Amino acid sequence: MIETWIEIIVDIFIILLLLFGTFFIFSSTIGVLRFPDVYTRLHASTKAATLGIAGIMIGAFLFLFAEHGIVSGKLLLGIMFVLLTAPVSAHMIGRAAHHTGIKPWSSNDKQQDAYADAIKEQKNK
């Protein structure tokens, strides 16, 4: 009896992880389509998609472990790879966009570029 309750709780947890991942991937897709400039789109595509992919992969790992007793090293490596490379690639793409002269979007005329201000300040030292 207790074993069936534990199995039900594990299944519910796996379902919640899969729903969590799906929600973040869906919100990432909407963000890429709706946001106005490269920086906000980059934020949506890396932050939310990283959470979404990690949630789905953790759910798949737990499913394989709970149902079949398999410890998937490939899934663990995939989770680590996504969590380590997505933020670094977002940073590098953002820097490349800034260095090519793409300015951040602003809804008013007062466009402030804190990164450009920091670079100018560092060059003046």
C-alpha positions in Angstrom: 0.0 0.0 0.0 2.8 2.4 0.9 4.7 1.5 -2.2 1.8 2.4 -4.4 1.5 5.8 -2.7 5.2 6.4 -3.2 4.9 5.5 -6.9 1.9 7.9 -7.3 3.8 10.7 -5.6 6.9 10.1 -7.9 4.6 10.0 -11.0 3.0 13.3 -10.0 6.4 14.8 -9.4 7.6 13.7 -12.8 4.4 15.1 -14.4 5.0 18.4 -12.7 8.6 18.6 -13.9 7.4 17.9 -17.5 4.7 20.5 -17.2 7.2 23.0 -15.7 9.6 22.4 -18.6 6.8 22.7 -21.2 5.6 25.9 -19.7 9.0 27.5 -19.8 9.7 26.4 -23.3 6.3 27.7 -24.5 6.9 31.0 -22.7 10.4 31.2 -24.3 8.8 30.8 -27.7 6.3 33.6 -27.1 9.1 35.8 -25.8 11.2 35.3 -28.9 8.2 36.2 -31.1 7.0 39.2 -29.1 10.0 41.0 -27.7 11.3 44.0 -29.6 15.1 43.7 -29.7 17.9 41.2 -29.8 18.7 41.6 -26.0 15.2 40.8 -24.7 14.8 38.0 -27.2 18.1 36.6 -26.2 17.0 36.7 -22.5 13.8 34.9 -23.4 15.5 32.3 -25.5 18.2 31.4 -23.1 16.8 31.8 -19.6 13.4 30.3 -20.1 14.5 27.6 -22.6 17.3 26.5 -20.2 14.8 26.1 -17.4 12.4 24.3 -19.7 14.9 21.9 -21.1 16.4 21.2 -17.7 12.9 20.5 -16.3 12.1 18.0 -19.1 15.4 16.3 -18.9 15.2 15.9 -15.1 11.7 14.5 -15.5 12.9 12.0 -18.1 15.8 11.0 -15.8 13.5 10.5 -12.9 11.1 8.5 -15.0 13.8 6.2 -16.3 15.1 5.7 -12.8 11.7 5.2 -11.1 10.1 3.0 -13.7 13.1 1.0 -15.1 15.9 1.5 -12.6 18.1 3.0 -15.2 20.6 5.8 -14.3 21.1 7.6 -17.6 24.5 9.2 -17.7 23.7 10.8 -21.1 20.7 12.7 -19.5 22.9 13.8 -16.6 25.6 15.0 -19.1 22.9 16.7 -21.2 21.5 18.6 -18.2 25.0 19.7 -17.2 25.8 20.7 -20.7 22.7 22.8 -21.2 23.0 24.5 -17.8 26.7 25.4 -18.4 26.6 26.4 -22.1 23.4 28.4 -22.5 24.3 31.3 -20.2 27.8 31.5 -21.7 26.5 31.5 -25.2 23.9 34.2 -24.3 26.6 36.4 -22.9 28.8 36.0 -25.9 25.9 36.7 -28.4 24.9 39.8 -26.3 28.4 41.1 -26.4 28.7 40.5 -30.1 25.5 42.3 -30.7 26.6 45.3 -28.6 30.0 45.4 -30.3 28.4 45.5 -33.7 26.4 48.6 -32.6 23.0 47.2 -31.9 21.4 49.5 -29.3 19.0 48.3 -26.6 15.3 49.0 -27.3 13.7 51.8 -25.3 10.1 53.0 -25.1 11.1 56.6 -24.4 13.7 58.9 -25.9 16.1 58.5 -23.0 18.0 55.5 -24.1 20.6 54.4 -21.5 23.3 51.9 -22.3 24.9 51.0 -19.1 27.4 48.6 -20.7 28.6 51.3 -23.1 28.9 53.7 -20.1 31.0 51.1 -18.2 33.3 50.6 -21.1 33.9 54.3 -21.5 34.5 54.7 -17.8 37.0 51.8 -17.8 38.9 53.3 -20.8 39.2 56.6 -19.0 41.0 55.1 -16.1 
